[in-house]
Amino acid sequence: MKSKYSGNPAVLVAHCGELSVRTKRTLPALLLWVSIAMAAASCGGDEGGGGTGTAGSAGASHAGHGAVAGGGGGQAHGGGDHGGAGSSGATSQAGCNSDGSAGDLGPGEGEAGQGGAAGAAEGGSGGTSGAAEGGSGGEREPSGAPRIYAGEKHSCVLKANGSIVCWGINLYGASTAPSGKFIAVAAGTFHTCALRSDRTAICWGNVTSAPSGTFKSITAGGYRSCAIDLQGLVVCWSIGGVEEATPPGAFISIDAGRFHTCGVKADGALLCWGSNEDGQLNTPSGTFSHVTAGYTHSCALRPDDSVTCWGLNANGQLDAPNAAFSSISAGLAHTCGVKHDGTITCWGTFISGAWPIPAGTFAGVATGDGHTCAITADGRVECWGSNDFQESDPPPAAQP
């Protein structure tokens, strides 16, 4: 899906996770201290090892709790004289050799187009983009546009140089990011995960174990995380690295909410698993490009970039406006999205970090418990909502 912006920075969106004990919803206000944002992050298409190719196809990358890969159109490098355009759904295409034969794909990552879906795999537990998820965002080289993530009470930004800066609550060290170069981040309740530039996973906080292997995208929930491997298969793990049951088949997007997880399968159908107390598993029919899971509700983007939501609607969090969005993120009791014109719209409870929405144009948005953060069109971080642990107060190091 094409974005109307060709120069906006790429973004990944993140959400919070879940707690082991759930509070009752007798009063909507009680939802405020329980967060749901979790992050899904995604990876880009493969690069070849030869000459520079043409720009990867830039789609409107949909970052939900994950992030959107942006940039100005990713490049794919073919193995021969000419690189092929990065394909918008599977992997980047190899280039052609001088004799006309197909060049081999190299080991690098193709960069997703501006907020666009390009490359292989999913577009997000945070939006479709890159070759993996964009929502959590498309995978990119360490140098690129910044992307934003929100956990329950902390926030993180993946900077243009591939480093991570986090702020807010630091319980269990969730906001103490490691050094190095990364391509995706996912912020949960009391832990954070990321994909290194080699696509291996690392987590810190109260969920420190991460499985071996290489991945296209990653998402963090309450006390668990999930990732999509290079074959599109889902793996989930919890505290101590205990692997959790996951559905079979290939997925292009995944997002972990508080008590449930949702994914977009390879054929575009939705599938959710976990708690169904508020109808979280009652997914709508049709095809989708990205999904974002909140506390007791979820939303997804259709191919025309319209939004459909399901689950609990006690605070209007299912009442999505009739508009086209390039990315969406579901939080505790509110949902926010970046429209095609770059402005942000939120719906749900006004006391859950949805308002006041800052003016201007943005490249991505991430919802937490009672706060929301976004990346502006020029790459700056802006946050609003609750600030009990300085989760809405990005440090100078978070800015470009």
C-alpha positions in Angstrom: 0.0 0.0 0.0 1.4 3.3 -1.1 2.0 6.0 1.3 1.3 9.6 0.4 4.6 10.6 1.9 7.9 9.7 0.2 10.2 11.2 2.7 8.8 10.5 6.1 11.0 8.6 8.6 10.2 4.9 9.2 8.6 4.0 12.4 7.8 1.0 14.5 5.2 0.9 17.0 5.1 -0.9 20.3 2.6 -1.8 22.9 2.5 -3.0 26.5 2.1 -6.4 27.7 0.1 -8.2 30.3 0.1 -8.8 34.0 -0.2 -12.2 35.6 -3.2 -11.1 37.7 -6.0 -9.2 35.9 -8.0 -6.5 37.5 -11.8 -6.3 37.3 -13.4 -3.9 34.9 -16.2 -2.7 37.2 -15.0 0.8 36.7 -13.4 1.9 33.4 -10.9 4.0 35.3 -9.3 0.9 36.7 -8.0 0.1 33.3 -5.6 3.0 33.5 -3.0 1.3 35.7 -2.9 -1.9 33.7 -1.2 -1.5 30.5 -1.2 -3.4 27.3 1.1 -2.0 24.8 3.4 -4.4 23.2 5.8 -4.0 20.5 6.1 -5.8 17.4 9.0 -5.2 15.2 9.8 -6.3 11.8 12.5 -6.9 9.4 13.2 -5.9 5.8 13.8 -7.8 2.7 17.1 -9.5 1.9 19.8 -7.7 0.1 22.0 -9.3 -2.4 25.7 -8.9 -2.5 26.3 -7.1 -5.7 25.4 -3.9 -7.4 22.9 -1.4 -6.1 19.4 -2.3 -7.1 16.3 -0.2 -7.6 14.2 1.1 -4.7 12.2 -1.5 -2.8 8.5 -1.1 -3.3 7.2 1.4 -0.7 3.9 0.5 0.8 2.0 2.2 3.6 3.7 0.2 6.3 1.3 -0.5 9.0 2.8 -0.4 12.4 0.6 -1.3 15.2 2.2 -2.3 18.4 5.1 -2.8 16.4 6.5 -0.3 14.0 6.5 0.9 10.5 9.5 0.7 8.4 10.0 3.9 6.5 12.6 5.7 4.7 12.5 6.8 1.2 12.1 3.4 -0.5 14.4 0.6 0.4 17.1 -0.8 -1.8 17.6 -4.3 -2.7 21.0 -5.4 -3.9 21.1 -8.1 -6.6 23.9 -10.5 -7.0 24.7 -9.3 -10.5 24.8 -6.1 -12.4 21.3 -4.9 -11.6 19.4 -5.3 -8.3 15.7 -6.1 -8.6 13.1 -4.0 -6.8 12.4 -5.2 -3.3 9.2 -7.2 -3.5 6.2 -6.1 -1.5 5.3 -9.1 0.4 7.8 -11.9 0.3 11.5 -11.4 0.1 13.6 -9.0 -1.9 14.2 -10.1 -5.5 17.7 -11.1 -6.6 19.2 -9.1 -9.5 20.2 -10.3 -12.9 23.7 -11.3 -13.9 25.3 -10.1 -17.1 24.3 -13.2 -18.9 20.6 -12.8 -17.9 20.6 -15.4 -15.3 19.2 -14.7 -11.8 21.6 -13.4 -9.3 21.7 -14.9 -5.8 20.3 -13.1 -2.8 22.9 -11.9 -0.4 22.7 -11.8 3.4 21.8 -8.2 4.0 18.5 -6.7 4.8 16.4 -4.6 2.3 15.2 -1.4 3.7 11.5 -0.8 3.5 10.1 2.2 1.7 8.7 5.1 3.5 6.3 3.7 5.9 5.8 1.2 3.2 5.4 -2.5 3.0 8.3 -3.9 1.2 10.4 -7.0 1.5 9.3 -10.3 2.9 7.2 -11.3 5.8 5.1 -9.4 8.1 4.3 -5.8 8.5 3.8 -5.7 11.9 2.9 -6.4 15.2 3.3 -3.1 14.5 2.6 -2.7 10.8 3.5 -4.2 7.5 6.7 -3.0 6.2 10.1 -4.2 5.2 10.3 -7.9 4.7 8.9 -8.7 8.0 6.6 -6.9 10.2 6.4 -3.3 10.1 4.6 -3.1 13.1 6.3 -3.6 14.9 8.1 -2.0 11.3 10.2 -3.3 8.5 13.7 -4.4 9.0 16.4 -2.0 7.9 20.1 -1.5 8.1 21.3 0.2 11.3 21.4 3.5 9.6 17.9 4.7 8.6 14.9 6.6 10.0 14.1 6.4 13.7 11.2 4.3 15.0 9.2 4.6 18.2 7.9 2.0 20.7 5.8 2.2 23.9 5.6 -0.3 26.7 3.4 -0.2 29.8 5.2 2.6 31.5 8.3 3.0 29.4 9.2 4.0 25.9 12.0 3.4 23.5 13.3 4.8 20.2 15.4 3.0 17.6 17.6 5.8 16.4 18.9 6.3 12.9 22.3 4.9 13.8 20.8 1.6 15.1 21.2 2.4 18.8 18.3 2.1 21.3 17.3 4.8 23.8 14.6 3.9 26.4 13.1 6.0 29.2 10.4 5.7 31.8 10.0 3.0 34.5 13.1 0.8 34.9 11.7 -2.0 36.9 13.9 -5.1 36.3 16.0 -3.0 34.0 13.4 -2.8 31.3 14.6 0.7 30.2 18.3 -0.2 30.4 19.0 -0.8 26.7 22.1 -2.7 25.6 24.7 -1.2 23.3 25.0 -2.3 19.7 23.2 -2.0 16.4 19.6 -3.1 16.1 16.9 -3.3 13.4 13.8 -3.6 15.6 12.6 -3.1 19.2 9.5 -4.4 21.1 8.5 -2.9 24.5 6.4 -4.9 26.9 5.3 -4.5 30.5 8.5 -5.0 32.4 10.8 -6.2 29.6 12.0 -5.1 26.2 13.2 -7.2 23.3 15.1 -6.3 20.1 16.5 -7.8 16.9 20.2 -7.2 16.3 21.5 -6.4 12.8 22.1 -10.1 12.3 18.4 -10.8 13.1 19.1 -12.6 16.3 16.9 -11.7 19.3 17.9 -10.3 22.7 15.6 -9.4 25.7 16.2 -7.5 28.9 14.0 -6.9 32.0 12.0 -9.7 33.6 11.9 -11.8 30.4 15.6 -12.1 29.6 15.7 -15.3 27.6 15.3 -15.3 23.9 15.4 -18.3 21.5 18.3 -18.9 19.2 17.8 -18.4 15.5 17.1 -15.5 13.2 13.8 -13.6 12.9 11.9 -11.2 10.8 9.9 -9.6 13.6 9.5 -9.5 17.3 6.8 -8.4 19.8 6.7 -8.1 23.6 3.7 -8.7 25.8 3.3 -8.8 29.5 5.3 -11.8 30.6 5.9 -13.2 27.2 7.3 -12.4 23.8 6.8 -13.8 20.3 8.8 -13.6 17.1 8.4 -14.7 13.4 11.3 -16.6 12.0 12.6 -16.4 8.4 10.1 -19.1 7.3 7.2 -17.2 8.7 6.6 -19.5 11.7 5.8 -18.1 15.1 7.7 -18.9 18.3 6.6 -17.5 21.7 8.4 -17.7 25.1 7.9 -16.5 28.6 10.0 -15.9 31.8 12.9 -18.3 31.9 12.7 -18.9 28.2 9.8 -21.4 28.5 8.4 -21.9 25.1 4.6 -21.4 24.7 2.2 -23.1 22.4 1.7 -21.3 19.1 -0.5 -21.9 16.1 0.9 -23.7 13.0 1.4 -22.1 9.6 3.1 -19.0 8.3 2.3 -15.4 9.5 3.2 -12.0 8.2 2.2 -10.0 11.3 1.9 -10.7 15.0 1.1 -8.6 18.1 0.9 -9.7 21.7 -1.7 -8.0 23.9 -2.3 -8.4 27.6 -4.1 -11.7 27.7 -4.2 -12.6 24.0 -2.1 -12.6 20.9 -3.2 -11.9 17.3 -1.5 -12.5 14.0 -2.2 -12.1 10.2 -1.6 -15.4 8.4 0.1 -15.6 5.1 -3.3 -15.6 3.3 -4.3 -12.4 5.0 -6.7 -14.0 7.5 -6.7 -13.1 11.2 -6.1 -15.5 14.0 -6.0 -14.8 17.7 -5.3 -17.1 20.7 -5.4 -16.7 24.4 -8.2 -15.2 26.6 -11.6 -14.6 25.0 -13.3 -13.1 28.0 -14.2 -10.0 26.1 -14.4 -11.4 22.6 -10.7 -10.9 21.8 -10.6 -14.0 19.7 -13.8 -13.2 17.7 -11.8 -11.9 14.7 -13.6 -10.4 11.7 -13.5 -12.1 8.3 -11.7 -10.8 5.3 -8.0 -10.1 4.5 -5.8 -7.8 6.5 -2.2 -6.5 6.3 -1.5 -5.7 9.9 -2.9 -6.3 13.4 -2.4 -4.6 16.8 -3.5 -6.2 20.1 -4.4 -4.1 23.1 -5.6 -4.9 26.6 -9.0 -6.4 25.8 -9.4 -5.2 22.2 -7.6 -5.4 18.9 -7.6 -3.6 15.6 -6.4 -4.5 12.1 -5.8 -2.8 8.8 -7.5 -4.0 5.7 -5.9 -3.8 2.2 -7.6 -0.4 1.7 -6.0 0.9 4.9 -9.4 1.1 6.7 -9.5 -0.1 10.3 -11.6 -2.8 11.9 -11.6 -3.4 15.7 -13.1 -6.1 17.9 -13.2 -7.1 21.6 -14.3 -4.9 24.6 -15.8 -1.5 23.7 -16.4 -0.1 27.2 -14.6 3.1 26.3 -15.2 3.4 22.5 -11.9 1.8 21.7 -13.6 -0.1 18.9 -15.1 3.0 17.3 -12.5 3.5 14.6 -13.1 6.5 12.4 -13.8 6.1 8.7 -10.4 7.0 7.3 -7.3 5.5 5.7 -4.3 4.8 8.0 -0.7 4.0 7.4 -0.2 2.7 10.9 -2.2 1.9 14.0 -1.5 1.0 17.7 -3.9 -0.3 20.3 -3.2 0.6 23.9 -4.9 0.1 27.3 -8.3 1.6 26.5 -7.5 3.7 23.4 -6.2 3.3 19.9 -4.2 5.7 17.8 -3.3 5.8 14.1 -1.4 7.9 11.6 -3.6 8.8 8.7 -2.4 9.1 5.1 -2.0 12.9 5.6 0.4 12.3 8.4 -1.9 13.5 11.2 -2.7 11.4 14.2 -6.2 10.4 15.3 -7.1 8.5 18.5 -10.3 6.9 19.8 -11.3 5.4 23.1 -11.1 6.8 26.6 -9.8 10.4 26.9 -8.0 9.5 30.2 -5.9 6.7 28.7 -3.2 8.7 26.9 -5.2 9.5 23.8 -5.4 13.3 24.2 -4.4 16.0 23.7 -3.0 15.0 20.3 -0.2 17.3 19.2 -0.5 19.1 15.9 1.7 18.4 13.0 2.6 15.4 10.7 4.0 12.1 12.0 5.6 9.0 10.7 4.5 6.6 13.4 2.7 6.3 16.7 3.0 3.9 19.7 0.5 3.5 22.5 1.3 2.5 26.1 -0.8 2.3 29.3 -1.7 5.9 29.8 0.7 7.5 27.4 1.3 7.7 23.7 4.5 8.5 21.8 5.0 9.4 18.1 7.8 10.2 15.6 7.4 13.5 13.8 7.9 13.9 10.1 11.4 15.3 10.9 12.3 12.4 13.2 11.7 13.9 16.6 10.0 12.1 19.5 6.9 13.6 21.0 4.9 11.9 23.9 1.7 12.8 25.8 -0.5 11.4 28.4 0.5 10.0 31.9 4.0 10.7 33.1 4.2 9.0 36.4 7.5 7.4 35.5 8.7 10.0 32.9 7.4 7.7 30.2 6.2 10.8 28.3 9.4 12.7 28.9 11.9 11.6 26.2 15.5 12.5 27.1 17.7 14.6 24.8 19.5 11.4 23.7 16.2 10.2 22.2 16.1 13.1 19.7 18.0 13.2 16.4 
